[in-house]
């Protein structure tokens, strides 16, 4: 079911290891946030594997509510493609705090 009023944070890690905040939004009645544009390597770099370069960008999407465990996902972003990321937020047990347990999901790189 869609979750309204969840906090959704999108970050990206720079080559130096620093996190850059790209977006903070609250989900609407349909459990969605507004689209955002994330830079990615040129499309021609994603047509085959390369030794030196990953053909996509990766961002981290974090979502939670007071009643659900946070979820984090590594999302791959390809140039010229729209990415729609669904996340499953798991309800917390009564009396449990959202910072106690988090579900961290990572998406492995695509085989090209």
Residue pairs with C-beta under 8 A, 6 or more apart in sequence:
1 31
2 27
2 29
2 30
2 31
2 32
3 27
3 31
3 65
3 68
3 89
4 27
4 28
4 29
4 31
5 26
5 27
5 65
6 26
6 27
6 31
6 63
6 64
6 65
6 68
6 89
7 24
7 25
7 26
7 63
7 64
7 65
8 23
8 24
8 25
8 26
8 27
8 33
8 61
8 62
8 63
9 21
9 23
9 24
9 61
9 62
9 63
10 21
10 22
10 23
10 24
10 36
10 38
10 59
10 60
10 61
10 62
11 19
11 20
11 21
11 22
11 59
11 60
11 62
12 19
12 20
12 22
12 38
12 57
12 58
12 59
12 60
13 19
13 20
13 58
13 60
14 20
19 60
22 36
22 38
22 59
23 33
23 36
25 33
25 34
26 33
27 33
27 63
35 82
38 57
38 59
38 77
39 57
40 46
40 56
40 57
40 77
40 78
40 79
41 53
41 54
41 55
41 56
41 57
41 79
42 79
43 78
43 79
43 80
45 53
45 55
45 79
46 55
46 56
46 78
46 79
46 112
47 55
47 112
48 55
48 112
49 55
49 112
54 109
55 78
55 112
56 76
56 77
56 78
56 109
56 110
57 76
57 77
58 74
58 75
58 76
58 77
59 74
59 75
59 77
60 72
60 73
60 74
60 75
61 72
61 73
61 75
61 85
61 87
62 70
62 71
62 72
63 70
63 71
63 87
63 89
64 70
64 71
64 89
64 98
65 89
65 98
66 98
67 91
67 92
68 89
68 90
68 91
68 92
68 98
69 89
69 90
69 91
69 92
69 98
69 101
69 102
69 103
70 89
70 98
70 99
70 102
70 103
71 87
71 88
71 89
71 90
71 102
71 103
71 104
71 105
72 102
72 103
72 104
72 105
73 85
73 87
73 105
73 106
73 107
74 105
74 106
74 107
75 83
75 85
75 107
76 83
76 107
76 109
76 110
77 83
88 103
90 103
92 98
